[in-house]
């Protein structure tokens, strides 16, 4: 376990020693004594939070609602900067799920989350309580990771996959870091634009253009955190100019690029997810076009 310090933020962070059995799934463990209103910065993955400690994390949502305990949220959690996480003596395993495996793992499409933070018990029922108890009984982070991975792998194996054309389109967007022209995606998979847009949104929870913006923003935001200048980041990540980057960062976070560059939620990624990315990607064969 490593200690992450960034300004006033002090977290203990644990990382799995082995990769997940499921491509598209990454996780990290956190122990935070005093989590003080942390801004949730949007990320192109579904976030699953399994808490098990003596304390309890609280997520303050844009709607004014509060969610406590284990929760799940769709890609882009925190858009607009109106979602904060806080709590005392928080211990949890945080999982990032690629949207293409979410339906199988959770038993619900990211679209069913409708951009909200949902209690895990609403999706898993009593299984959410059982996994909390089992995690709390373990003393080793590696044992917790193994337990969590085995559970999610079983669910993934039994759950329904997304359409291969949808998976292909998502991985094209991710591998290009948001620089893919969305108008060409349908032609690449041999579908009509209307069909791909409808299936993509219903199975992954966001339309292709939103996915492109989110993936591009995530890449740009982490370069800002790494200390690169906004003008250079804008030029290298597909923005028309620095003003375009500024508008996108404000839209996603409610903060300026300079403020986002100091966000602990982003800075901890290199500790919690050392090979940072949206999530590990499986090999996806290009769908065969009819004809």
Backbone as numpy.savetxt, mean C-alpha at the origin, in Angstrom:
# Nx Ny Nz CAx CAy CAz Cx Cy Cz
15.75 -6.29 15.05 14.91 -5.10 15.05 15.79 -3.87 15.05
15.45 -2.90 14.21 16.19 -1.66 14.11 15.35 -0.50 14.64
16.02 0.52 15.13 15.33 1.71 15.62 15.39 2.78 14.55
14.22 3.30 14.20 14.11 4.35 13.21 13.83 5.66 13.92
14.67 6.66 13.68 14.49 7.97 14.29 14.44 9.01 13.19
13.39 9.82 13.21 13.23 10.86 12.20 12.53 12.02 12.88
13.29 13.04 13.23 12.72 14.12 14.01 12.31 13.59 15.38
11.03 13.82 15.74 10.52 13.36 17.03 10.04 11.91 16.98
9.99 11.33 15.79 9.48 9.97 15.64 10.54 8.95 16.00
10.22 8.01 16.87 11.12 6.92 17.25 10.32 5.61 17.19
10.68 4.75 16.25 9.99 3.47 16.08 11.01 2.34 16.08
10.61 1.20 16.63 11.36 -0.04 16.44 10.74 -0.77 15.25
11.60 -1.17 14.33 11.13 -1.75 13.08 11.78 -3.11 12.86
10.97 -4.11 12.54 11.47 -5.45 12.25 11.13 -5.82 10.81
12.02 -6.56 10.16 11.81 -7.00 8.78 11.92 -8.52 8.70
11.12 -9.15 7.85 11.23 -10.61 7.68 12.60 -11.00 7.13
13.10 -12.13 7.58 14.37 -12.62 7.06 14.19 -13.37 5.75
12.96 -13.74 5.44 12.68 -14.45 4.20 11.56 -13.73 3.45
11.60 -13.79 2.11 10.51 -13.18 1.35 9.21 -13.95 1.55
8.10 -13.30 1.26 6.81 -13.95 1.38 6.65 -15.09 0.38
5.81 -16.04 0.72 5.44 -17.10 -0.21 4.61 -16.56 -1.36
4.04 -15.38 -1.18 3.11 -14.80 -2.15 3.74 -13.60 -2.82
3.96 -13.67 -4.13 4.47 -12.50 -4.85 3.43 -11.39 -4.80
3.90 -10.18 -4.52 2.99 -9.06 -4.39 2.61 -8.77 -2.95
3.26 -9.45 -2.00 2.97 -9.25 -0.57 4.28 -8.95 0.16
4.31 -7.84 0.89 5.46 -7.51 1.73 4.94 -7.11 3.10
5.79 -7.25 4.12 5.36 -6.91 5.47 6.52 -6.40 6.30
6.16 -5.72 7.38 7.14 -5.22 8.35 6.46 -5.15 9.70
7.26 -5.21 10.76 6.73 -5.12 12.12 7.11 -3.80 12.76
6.17 -3.23 13.52 6.41 -1.93 14.16 6.07 -1.99 15.64
6.92 -1.36 16.43 6.63 -1.13 17.85 6.88 0.36 18.10
5.82 1.08 18.47 5.91 2.52 18.65 5.31 2.87 20.01
6.11 3.51 20.85 5.60 3.86 22.18 4.58 4.98 22.09
4.86 6.00 21.29 3.97 7.16 21.22 3.85 7.58 19.77
2.80 7.16 19.11 2.56 7.50 17.70 1.68 8.74 17.67
2.26 9.85 17.24 1.60 11.14 17.38 1.09 11.66 16.03
-0.16 11.39 15.73 -0.85 11.96 14.56 0.01 11.92 13.30
0.36 10.73 12.87 1.19 10.54 11.69 0.34 10.67 10.43
0.77 11.54 9.51 0.07 11.70 8.24 0.23 10.43 7.41
-0.87 9.85 6.94 -0.83 8.69 6.07 -0.66 9.15 4.63
0.47 8.83 4.03 0.77 9.24 2.66 0.32 8.15 1.70
-0.45 8.49 0.66 -0.97 7.48 -0.26 0.12 6.59 -0.86
-0.23 5.32 -1.01 0.71 4.33 -1.53 -0.06 3.41 -2.47
0.55 2.95 -3.56 -0.15 2.11 -4.54 -0.25 0.64 -4.12
-0.75 0.41 -2.94 -0.97 -0.95 -2.46 -2.13 -0.92 -1.48
-2.71 -2.05 -1.24 -3.70 -2.19 -0.18 -2.95 -2.39 1.13
-3.35 -1.65 2.16 -2.67 -1.70 3.46 -3.50 -2.54 4.43
-2.86 -3.53 5.01 -3.48 -4.38 6.03 -2.68 -4.23 7.31
-3.33 -3.83 8.38 -2.67 -3.60 9.66 -3.20 -4.60 10.68
-2.32 -5.47 11.17 -2.67 -6.47 12.18 -2.05 -6.04 13.50
-2.86 -5.53 14.43 -2.32 -5.10 15.72 -2.55 -6.18 16.76
-1.65 -6.23 17.74 -1.75 -7.31 18.73 -1.21 -6.90 20.10
-0.74 -5.67 20.25 -0.09 -5.28 21.49 -1.05 -4.80 22.56
-0.46 -4.28 23.64 -1.26 -3.78 24.75 -2.00 -2.50 24.39
-1.39 -1.70 23.49 -2.04 -0.49 23.03 -2.91 -0.78 21.82
-3.38 0.28 21.19 -4.21 0.11 20.01 -4.06 1.32 19.11
-3.71 1.09 17.84 -3.62 2.21 16.91 -5.01 2.77 16.60
-5.06 4.06 16.37 -6.30 4.74 16.00 -6.07 5.43 14.67
-6.97 5.21 13.72 -6.91 5.89 12.44 -8.03 6.90 12.38
-7.66 8.18 12.29 -8.63 9.26 12.15 -8.88 9.48 10.67
-10.10 9.22 10.23 -10.43 9.23 8.80 -10.91 10.61 8.34
-10.89 10.81 7.04 -11.32 12.09 6.47 -12.78 12.38 6.79
-13.57 11.32 6.95 -15.00 11.49 7.23 -15.27 11.92 8.66
-14.24 11.92 9.50 -14.41 12.21 10.92 -14.55 10.96 11.77
-14.70 9.80 11.12 -14.80 8.54 11.85 -13.42 8.12 12.35
-13.42 7.30 13.39 -12.21 6.71 13.93 -12.29 5.20 13.85
-11.22 4.58 13.41 -11.14 3.12 13.38 -10.01 2.69 14.30
-10.28 1.70 15.13 -9.29 1.19 16.06 -8.97 -0.27 15.77
-7.77 -0.67 16.17 -7.40 -2.07 16.03 -6.97 -2.41 14.61
-7.16 -3.66 14.22 -6.73 -4.15 12.91 -7.66 -3.61 11.83
-7.06 -3.07 10.78 -7.84 -2.43 9.72 -7.25 -2.78 8.37
-8.02 -2.47 7.33 -7.57 -2.63 5.96 -8.05 -1.42 5.17
-7.23 -0.96 4.22 -7.58 0.20 3.41 -7.07 0.00 2.00
-7.81 0.53 1.05 -7.46 0.36 -0.35 -6.29 1.21 -0.79
-5.85 1.03 -2.05 -4.73 1.82 -2.56 -5.06 3.31 -2.53
-4.07 4.12 -2.18 -4.30 5.55 -2.11 -4.80 6.03 -0.77
-4.72 5.19 0.27 -5.12 5.60 1.61 -4.45 6.92 1.98
-5.25 7.88 2.43 -4.70 9.15 2.88 -4.72 10.24 1.84
-5.32 10.01 0.66 -5.35 11.04 -0.37 -5.98 12.32 0.18
-5.33 13.44 -0.11 -5.79 14.71 0.40 -5.19 15.08 1.73
-4.46 14.16 2.36 -3.79 14.45 3.62 -4.69 14.44 4.84
-5.90 13.87 4.71 -6.88 13.97 5.80 -6.95 12.73 6.67
-6.05 11.78 6.50 -6.05 10.56 7.32 -4.79 10.53 8.18
-4.98 10.35 9.48 -3.85 10.32 10.42 -3.93 9.05 11.27
-2.77 8.56 11.66 -2.68 7.41 12.56 -2.01 7.86 13.85
-2.50 7.35 14.98 -1.92 7.71 16.28 -2.14 6.55 17.24
-1.56 6.66 18.43 -1.74 5.63 19.44 -0.55 5.57 20.38
-0.70 4.79 21.44 0.36 4.58 22.41 0.61 3.08 22.55
1.89 2.72 22.70 2.30 1.33 22.86 1.72 0.44 21.75
1.90 0.91 20.53 1.38 0.20 19.37 2.36 -0.89 18.95
1.86 -2.09 18.74 2.62 -3.19 18.14 1.77 -3.78 17.03
2.35 -3.90 15.86 1.55 -4.38 14.73 2.44 -4.94 13.64
1.82 -5.77 12.82 2.41 -6.20 11.56 1.67 -5.46 10.46
2.40 -4.71 9.64 1.78 -4.02 8.52 2.10 -4.78 7.24
1.07 -5.01 6.44 1.22 -5.75 5.19 0.82 -4.85 4.04
1.61 -4.89 2.99 1.25 -4.23 1.75 0.91 -5.30 0.73
-0.28 -5.18 0.16 -0.77 -6.14 -0.82 -0.89 -5.46 -2.17
-0.28 -6.05 -3.18 -0.56 -5.59 -4.53 -2.06 -5.72 -4.79
-2.69 -4.73 -5.44 -4.12 -4.85 -5.71 -4.50 -6.10 -6.48
-3.56 -6.68 -7.26 -3.92 -7.84 -8.06 -4.08 -9.11 -7.22
-3.56 -9.13 -5.98 -3.74 -10.31 -5.14 -4.71 -10.04 -3.99
-5.20 -8.82 -3.89 -6.02 -8.45 -2.74 -7.31 -9.23 -2.66
-7.99 -9.40 -3.78 -9.28 -10.09 -3.75 -9.12 -11.51 -3.22
-8.05 -12.18 -3.63 -7.82 -13.55 -3.16 -7.47 -13.57 -1.67
-6.61 -12.64 -1.23 -6.13 -12.66 0.16 -7.21 -12.21 1.13
-7.90 -11.14 0.80 -8.88 -10.57 1.73 -10.27 -11.18 1.59
-10.57 -11.75 0.43 -11.93 -12.21 0.20 -12.84 -11.08 -0.24
-12.25 -9.94 -0.63 -13.01 -8.79 -1.10 -12.14 -8.01 -2.06
-12.76 -7.41 -3.07 -12.03 -6.58 -4.01 -11.65 -5.26 -3.37
-10.52 -4.66 -3.78 -10.23 -3.31 -3.28 -11.36 -2.33 -3.55
-12.13 -2.58 -4.61 -13.26 -1.70 -4.92 -14.31 -1.74 -3.82
-14.42 -2.87 -3.12 -15.40 -3.00 -2.04 -15.04 -2.12 -0.85
-13.78 -1.74 -0.75 -13.35 -0.88 0.35 -13.77 0.57 0.13
-13.98 0.93 -1.14 -14.51 2.25 -1.51 -13.70 3.39 -0.91
-12.38 3.20 -0.86 -11.51 4.26 -0.37 -11.54 4.49 1.12
-12.24 3.64 1.86 -12.38 3.84 3.30 -11.43 2.94 4.07
-11.26 3.25 5.36 -10.53 2.38 6.28 -11.56 1.47 6.94
-11.41 0.16 6.76 -12.43 -0.80 7.18 -11.87 -1.70 8.28
-12.60 -1.92 9.37 -12.15 -2.88 10.38 -11.99 -4.27 9.76
-10.89 -4.93 10.08 -10.65 -6.24 9.49 -11.75 -7.22 9.87
-12.31 -7.06 11.05 -13.39 -7.95 11.47 -14.59 -7.89 10.54
-14.80 -6.78 9.85 -15.92 -6.68 8.91 -15.73 -7.62 7.73
-14.47 -7.94 7.41 -14.17 -8.82 6.28 -13.94 -10.27 6.72
-13.25 -10.44 7.85 -12.83 -11.78 8.28 -13.62 -12.33 9.46
-14.47 -11.52 10.05 -15.23 -12.00 11.20 -14.33 -12.41 12.35
-14.60 -13.57 12.94 -13.86 -14.02 14.13 -12.40 -14.34 13.82
-12.09 -14.59 12.55 -10.70 -14.89 12.20 -9.79 -13.71 12.53
-10.30 -12.48 12.45 -9.51 -11.31 12.78 -9.10 -11.33 14.25
-10.01 -11.73 15.13 -9.69 -11.82 16.56 -8.70 -12.95 16.84
-8.88 -14.07 16.14 -7.99 -15.21 16.36 -6.55 -14.89 15.95
-6.37 -14.20 14.82 -5.01 -13.89 14.39 -4.37 -12.89 15.35
-5.17 -11.99 15.93 -4.63 -11.05 16.91 -4.12 -11.81 18.14
-4.90 -12.76 18.62 -4.50 -13.54 19.79 -3.25 -14.36 19.50
-3.18 -14.97 18.34 -2.04 -15.82 18.01 -0.77 -14.99 17.86
-0.87 -13.81 17.26 0.30 -12.93 17.16 0.77 -12.49 18.54
-0.17 -12.19 19.42 0.18 -11.76 20.77 0.84 -12.84 21.59
0.57 -14.10 21.28 1.15 -15.22 22.02 2.61 -15.48 21.63
3.04 -14.94 20.51 4.40 -15.18 20.02 5.34 -14.10 20.53
6.58 -14.47 20.79 7.56 -13.52 21.31 8.57 -13.08 20.27
8.61 -13.75 19.13 9.58 -13.46 18.10 8.90 -12.80 16.90
9.51 -11.74 16.37 8.96 -11.12 15.16 9.03 -12.07 13.98
10.07 -12.88 13.88 10.16 -13.80 12.76 9.06 -14.86 12.83
8.71 -15.28 14.04 7.59 -16.22 14.18 6.28 -15.54 13.80
6.14 -14.26 14.14 4.93 -13.53 13.75 4.83 -13.40 12.23
5.96 -13.09 11.60 5.96 -12.99 10.15 5.60 -14.33 9.51
6.16 -15.41 10.04 5.89 -16.74 9.48 4.41 -17.10 9.63
3.85 -16.81 10.79 2.43 -17.08 11.01 1.57 -16.27 10.06
1.86 -14.99 9.93 1.08 -14.12 9.06 1.19 -14.56 7.61
2.40 -14.88 7.19 2.61 -15.27 5.79 1.90 -16.57 5.47
1.94 -17.51 6.38 1.26 -18.79 6.15 -0.26 -18.58 6.03
-0.81 -17.74 6.88 -2.24 -17.46 6.83 -2.62 -16.81 5.50
-1.87 -15.79 5.11 -2.21 -15.07 3.88 -1.96 -15.92 2.65
-0.94 -16.78 2.70 -0.68 -17.68 1.57 -1.83 -18.66 1.38
-2.37 -19.18 2.49 -3.51 -20.10 2.38 -4.72 -19.39 1.78
-4.96 -18.19 2.22 -6.10 -17.45 1.70 -5.88 -17.13 0.21
-4.67 -16.76 -0.14 -4.38 -16.44 -1.53 -4.59 -17.64 -2.44
-4.14 -18.80 -1.98 -4.27 -20.00 -2.80 -5.73 -20.38 -3.03
-6.57 -20.12 -2.04 -7.98 -20.51 -2.14 -8.84 -19.45 -2.80
-8.34 -18.22 -2.89 -9.16 -17.12 -3.37 -9.15 -16.97 -4.88
-10.08 -16.19 -5.42 -10.20 -16.01 -6.87 -9.17 -15.01 -7.39
-8.53 -15.30 -8.53 -7.57 -14.35 -9.11 -8.31 -13.26 -9.91
-7.60 -12.18 -10.20 -8.14 -11.18 -11.10 -7.92 -11.66 -12.53
-8.56 -11.01 -13.47 -8.35 -11.34 -14.88 -6.89 -11.13 -15.25
-6.30 -12.04 -16.03 -4.88 -11.87 -16.41 -4.65 -10.57 -17.17
-5.64 -10.11 -17.93 -5.49 -8.85 -18.66 -5.39 -7.67 -17.70
-6.16 -7.73 -16.61 -6.11 -6.68 -15.60 -4.75 -6.70 -14.88
-4.30 -7.91 -14.53 -2.99 -8.03 -13.87 -1.88 -7.50 -14.78
-1.96 -7.84 -16.06 -0.95 -7.36 -17.01 -0.93 -5.84 -17.05
-2.10 -5.22 -17.13 -2.17 -3.77 -17.20 -1.60 -3.13 -15.93
-1.93 -3.70 -14.76 -1.40 -3.15 -13.51 0.13 -3.24 -13.48
0.69 -4.37 -13.84 2.13 -4.54 -13.78 2.85 -3.68 -14.83
2.19 -3.40 -15.94 2.77 -2.47 -16.91 2.88 -1.08 -16.29
1.84 -0.66 -15.58 1.85 0.65 -14.93 2.94 0.71 -13.87
3.03 -0.35 -13.04 4.02 -0.35 -11.95 5.44 -0.41 -12.50
5.69 -1.28 -13.46 7.06 -1.44 -13.97 7.54 -0.18 -14.69
6.62 0.62 -15.23 7.00 1.86 -15.90 7.07 3.04 -14.92
6.75 2.78 -13.64 6.71 3.82 -12.61 5.73 4.93 -12.97
4.62 4.51 -13.56 3.57 5.46 -13.87 3.75 6.22 -15.16
4.65 5.77 -16.01 4.89 6.46 -17.28 4.22 5.78 -18.47
3.41 4.77 -18.21 2.67 4.09 -19.27 1.56 4.97 -19.80
1.35 4.96 -21.09 0.21 5.65 -21.69 -1.01 4.75 -21.55
-1.97 5.20 -20.76 -3.09 4.32 -20.44 -3.94 4.01 -21.66
-3.95 4.91 -22.65 -4.77 4.65 -23.84 -4.27 3.46 -24.63
-2.98 3.09 -24.43 -2.45 1.95 -25.16 -2.59 0.63 -24.46
-3.03 0.65 -23.18 -3.11 -0.60 -22.41 -4.14 -1.56 -22.99
-5.29 -1.03 -23.38 -6.34 -1.91 -23.91 -5.88 -2.60 -25.18
-5.21 -1.87 -26.05 -4.71 -2.48 -27.29 -3.69 -3.56 -26.99
-2.88 -3.36 -25.95 -1.86 -4.35 -25.62 -2.46 -5.67 -25.16
-3.61 -5.63 -24.49 -4.21 -6.87 -24.00 -5.31 -7.38 -24.92
-5.64 -6.62 -25.97 -6.64 -7.08 -26.93 -8.07 -6.87 -26.48
-8.29 -5.95 -25.57 -9.64 -5.63 -25.10 -10.04 -4.24 -25.59
-11.33 -3.97 -25.52 -11.78 -2.61 -25.77 -11.41 -1.75 -24.57
-11.29 -0.45 -24.81 -10.97 0.46 -23.72 -12.04 0.40 -22.64
-13.30 0.36 -23.02 -14.40 0.33 -22.05 -14.34 -0.91 -21.18
-14.04 -2.05 -21.80 -14.00 -3.29 -21.04 -12.85 -3.30 -20.04
-11.66 -2.86 -20.47 -10.52 -2.85 -19.57 -10.75 -1.88 -18.42
-11.24 -0.68 -18.73 -11.47 0.30 -17.67 -12.45 -0.22 -16.63
-13.53 -0.88 -17.10 -14.55 -1.40 -16.19 -13.99 -2.52 -15.32
-13.28 -3.47 -15.91 -12.73 -4.60 -15.16 -11.62 -4.13 -14.21
-10.79 -3.24 -14.68 -9.68 -2.73 -13.87 -10.23 -2.08 -12.61
-11.22 -1.23 -12.77 -11.75 -0.51 -11.61 -12.49 -1.45 -10.66
-13.26 -2.37 -11.19 -14.04 -3.26 -10.32 -13.16 -4.25 -9.59
-12.03 -4.65 -10.19 -11.18 -5.66 -9.56 -10.03 -5.07 -8.75
-9.57 -3.87 -9.09 -8.43 -3.28 -8.39 -8.79 -2.07 -7.55
-9.99 -1.53 -7.74 -10.45 -0.47 -6.85 -10.17 0.94 -7.29
-9.56 1.12 -8.46 -9.31 2.45 -8.97 -9.18 2.37 -10.49
-9.50 3.44 -11.22 -9.37 3.40 -12.67 -7.92 3.50 -13.10
-7.59 3.10 -14.34 -6.20 3.11 -14.79 -5.52 4.47 -14.68
-6.20 5.55 -15.01 -5.55 6.86 -14.94 -5.19 7.22 -13.50
-6.06 6.87 -12.57 -5.75 7.11 -11.16 -4.58 6.24 -10.73
-4.52 5.01 -11.21 -3.41 4.12 -10.87 -2.09 4.69 -11.37
-2.08 5.21 -12.60 -0.87 5.82 -13.16 -0.43 7.00 -12.31
-1.36 7.85 -11.92 -1.01 9.03 -11.11 -0.45 8.61 -9.75
-1.07 7.59 -9.15 -0.65 7.15 -7.82 0.75 6.53 -7.85
1.01 5.68 -8.84 2.33 5.04 -8.96 3.40 6.09 -9.25
3.10 7.03 -10.14 4.05 8.10 -10.46 4.33 8.97 -9.23
3.26 9.33 -8.50 3.43 10.13 -7.29 4.31 9.40 -6.28
4.07 8.11 -6.07 4.84 7.35 -5.08 6.32 7.37 -5.41
6.65 7.18 -6.68 8.05 7.20 -7.09 8.65 8.58 -6.86
7.92 9.62 -7.23 8.42 10.98 -7.06 8.58 11.33 -5.59
7.62 10.95 -4.77 7.66 11.29 -3.35 8.88 10.68 -2.67
9.22 9.44 -3.00 10.38 8.81 -2.38 11.69 9.43 -2.86
11.71 9.95 -4.07 12.91 10.66 -4.51 13.05 11.99 -3.78
11.92 12.63 -3.47 11.98 13.85 -2.67 12.51 13.54 -1.27
12.05 12.44 -0.69 12.53 12.03 0.64 14.03 11.75 0.61
14.52 11.23 -0.51 15.95 10.92 -0.65 16.81 12.17 -0.79
16.15 13.33 -0.87 16.91 14.58 -0.91 17.08 15.20 -2.27
16.45 14.65 -3.30 16.56 15.23 -4.63 15.69 16.47 -4.75
16.12 17.41 -5.57 15.37 18.65 -5.76 14.09 18.43 -6.54
13.09 19.26 -6.25 11.78 19.10 -6.89 11.86 19.25 -8.40
12.68 20.18 -8.90 12.77 20.38 -10.34 13.32 19.13 -11.03
14.36 18.53 -10.44 14.96 17.31 -11.02 13.96 16.16 -10.95
13.28 16.02 -9.82 12.31 14.94 -9.67 11.19 15.09 -10.70
10.68 16.29 -10.86 9.61 16.52 -11.82 10.05 16.13 -13.23
11.25 16.53 -13.62 11.75 16.25 -14.96 11.94 14.76 -15.20
12.37 14.03 -14.16 12.69 12.61 -14.33 11.50 11.67 -14.18
10.41 12.15 -13.59 9.31 11.23 -13.27 8.05 11.49 -14.08
8.16 12.25 -15.15 7.05 12.36 -16.08 6.11 13.53 -15.86
6.46 14.45 -14.98 5.63 15.64 -14.79 6.01 16.70 -15.82
5.01 17.50 -16.20 5.25 18.52 -17.22 6.26 19.55 -16.74
6.19 19.88 -15.45 7.13 20.84 -14.87 7.01 20.76 -13.36
7.77 21.60 -12.65 7.76 21.56 -11.19 6.40 21.93 -10.62
5.69 22.83 -11.27 4.35 23.21 -10.81 3.38 22.03 -10.89
3.52 21.22 -11.93 2.69 20.03 -12.08 2.94 19.06 -10.93
4.21 18.85 -10.59 4.55 18.00 -9.45 3.97 18.57 -8.17
4.09 19.87 -7.97 3.57 20.52 -6.77 2.07 20.28 -6.63
1.33 20.43 -7.72 -0.12 20.23 -7.68 -0.47 18.79 -7.35
0.27 17.85 -7.91 -0.03 16.43 -7.67 0.27 16.06 -6.21
1.40 16.53 -5.70 1.75 16.25 -4.31 0.72 16.86 -3.37
0.27 18.07 -3.65 -0.75 18.70 -2.82 -2.05 17.91 -2.88
-2.42 17.43 -4.07 -3.67 16.68 -4.22 -3.63 15.37 -3.45
-2.48 14.71 -3.43 -2.38 13.42 -2.76 -2.16 13.55 -1.24
-1.49 14.61 -0.82 -1.08 14.67 0.58 -1.59 15.88 1.35
-2.04 16.91 0.64 -2.43 18.14 1.32 -1.23 18.93 1.81
-0.04 18.62 1.32 1.20 19.28 1.76 2.07 19.59 0.55
3.02 20.46 0.75 3.94 20.83 -0.32 5.02 19.75 -0.49
5.70 19.73 -1.64 6.80 18.78 -1.80 7.86 18.89 -0.72
8.16 20.11 -0.26 9.17 20.28 0.78 8.73 19.63 2.09
7.43 19.74 2.41 6.92 19.11 3.63 6.90 17.59 3.50
6.48 17.11 2.35 6.40 15.67 2.11 7.79 15.04 2.20
8.80 15.77 1.79 10.18 15.24 1.84 10.61 14.88 3.25
9.95 15.45 4.26 10.30 15.15 5.65 9.32 14.26 6.36
8.41 13.62 5.62 7.39 12.79 6.25 7.97 11.47 6.77
7.82 11.17 8.07 8.33 9.90 8.60 7.70 8.69 7.93
6.43 8.78 7.53 5.76 7.64 6.92 6.48 7.19 5.65
7.07 8.15 4.92 7.83 7.82 3.72 9.28 7.45 4.05
9.87 8.19 4.99 11.29 7.98 5.30 11.56 6.61 5.91
10.58 6.03 6.59 10.79 4.74 7.24 10.84 3.58 6.23
10.42 3.85 4.99 10.35 2.76 4.01 11.68 2.06 3.79
12.76 2.81 3.75 14.06 2.19 3.50 14.50 1.30 4.66
13.88 1.46 5.82 14.16 0.61 6.96 13.20 -0.58 6.98
11.91 -0.29 6.80 10.90 -1.35 6.90 10.82 -2.21 5.64
11.02 -1.61 4.49 10.99 -2.33 3.22 12.27 -1.99 2.46
13.39 -2.66 2.82 14.70 -2.26 2.29 14.78 -2.23 0.77
14.15 -3.17 0.09 14.13 -3.14 -1.38 12.83 -2.48 -1.78
12.75 -1.17 -1.50 11.50 -0.46 -1.61 10.91 -0.55 -3.02
9.61 -0.66 -3.05 8.86 -0.68 -4.29 7.41 -0.74 -3.91
6.52 -0.80 -4.88 5.11 -0.87 -4.53 4.81 -2.19 -3.84
5.30 -3.27 -4.37 5.32 -4.61 -3.79 6.07 -5.47 -4.78
6.58 -6.61 -4.31 7.23 -7.52 -5.24 6.23 -7.96 -6.29
6.71 -8.11 -7.52 5.80 -8.45 -8.60 6.11 -9.84 -9.14
5.09 -10.67 -9.34 5.31 -11.94 -9.99 5.52 -11.74 -11.48
6.06 -12.75 -12.13 6.13 -12.69 -13.59 4.72 -12.84 -14.14
4.34 -11.94 -15.00 3.02 -11.99 -15.61 3.19 -12.07 -17.11
2.75 -13.17 -17.69 2.85 -13.33 -19.14 1.85 -12.42 -19.83
2.27 -11.90 -20.96 1.36 -11.03 -21.71 0.19 -11.84 -22.22
-1.05 -11.38 -21.98 -2.22 -12.12 -22.46 -2.20 -12.26 -23.96
-2.63 -13.39 -24.43 -2.67 -13.61 -25.88 -3.85 -12.90 -26.47
-3.63 -12.17 -27.54 -4.72 -11.48 -28.20 -5.48 -12.44 -29.10
-6.79 -12.23 -29.24 -7.57 -13.11 -30.08 -7.19 -12.93 -31.54
-7.36 -13.98 -32.32 -7.09 -13.84 -33.74 -6.21 -14.96 -34.25
